[in-house]
């Protein structure tokens, strides 16, 4: 196809990667994605866009690899010659990062510098997007914008701050069109089941179905700015389309406690959350992040991007999706779990 763009996505099988791949395919891109080799199938989020590798006109290509493997990254970048690179791969679970800090640093931090070096070594003109995170701010009070000082409170946040500044450095040192998207919490039915929002909405579905009695939670007073991941990937793409690279916060600008998300999720099915939720200190972090609320004014002004789905509607959307998934499973319909 004349004028067709090529994109490379690390972490394509994750929540954001799958939504981004769908967006780019819809815009006519040829999309290459890096997935980790596993003994079990780990590409369920890509089922709707999967293309037979034997098809002559396919535009989605999956490559086995890992951001810990510098030579693999160099080979894929050289072979695919991407117009745009989206680095979404990470060990992104904050609580888990305290348990595997070395691995988190390797994948989430050093993985970015390996990919940037692969781009530099290939000598190609490409646009690079780095998935940064609101966890960079940590204990810095909200609202948080692009100029707010960073103070990460987890190995994940520390690794991401390395990636953030590596991206800025390659932009300044080598003239690379490299941008950081500082995304605040963004969720969806494709969110991993151990992340707090999906843990809640999945439990609601199971409690309604009589398959679960209790939901055990850690700190429910933490405040987060929750948006819809499907909308946030458009912001990623918009950053790569700008004439000049820059760093942008994507957020709704509205905060809510985990307690409020619990209440919205349970009340959506007519239940009182207090009857089902119990505290378990094992789910608390060694150092907590009390409040993350983003200021997305710059993204609105320069990208024209505005979050449309806020946390209450997001909770309802995710509960409905988890209930449908469970109904399909119980009825023997093996429909993909995360179509929303």
Phi, psi and omega in degrees: 000127182293132178076008181291132177273154177241134179236146175243128181239120168273146183073030185294336183273359178276181180305302184292320182299320181291318177295319180295319179300318178298317180299312183291321177298322178295337179265005175091010180288155159269126188243128174247136180229145178259127178234149178279142177290134181216153178284347176242157181289125183236029182240028185299329180291347181259006185304320184290339182244005181300139178234136181303125181298347179268352181291141186281336185244027181288154180235004176244123182232129180250136182236135175285138179177186182200146181288355173277354185251097185295320183293322177297315179299316180298318180295315182293318179297317181295320183285321186272337179049057187288145172283330180221140177236127179244112182265095181253353183290137178187158161273101196253005179273117187297311181299318180295330182297335175289334183271330178231063184295324182294314178296318179300316178297322182293310184284311189279329180262291183296333178303326180291317181292327177296319181289319177298320178293323178297320178294314180297317182293328181287341178067028183261157175266105182224166177248129189248130175245127178252127178282094173269182193211153175294343178296347174300326185283326175054250185269003177288127186297148176281167000284150183250131180236188180296339182258002180288134178299146178272145173205074185296151185233025178203158174303327176297312179298321179295318178295321180291330178290328173299314180295321179301308184287332174298318179296315177299318182296316180291331175293316184279324185278323187240002179072021181288137174286087187235125183233145173258129170259108180272088186271129172281172189310125179228129192234173178182174173298347178268001179297144178300147189288348179265355176280146196301318182295314181290326175302319180291308186291327176292321178295320177303313180299318182287325178293317177300323182278357180079019182261352183212142182257322187228155173236122182260128186232160174266238181284115180258007178263356178296140180257132178225158178254100186259127174234183186261118186304325182299330178279328186289331180292335175294324176297321176302311182298318180299323178299321181286347181267352183288150178298321180242139178288152180196179181244136187224141170272132170245123183197169175271336185084006182236129180256156175209151176279160173301325177302316180293323177295321175301310183300315181296321182291313182288319181294335178299335178248015175079025180245153175264118188298330184298337182282346188238344187258132176231154182274142174220114185296343179296341181266006178271151179273151175301324175227122188268152171254112189287315187209127175233113177223117187275155173249100186269021186301320182294318179296323178294316184289315188265330181257341186073022183261132177221133176291133181258330184254119180259178197297323181295312179293327177296317178300316180295316179302316183288323176297313180300318180294319180291326176293319178295318179300314181295319177300318179297317180295316182290332180270359178087007177271110185273065178275146183302143191284341197225053186282344187288000000 
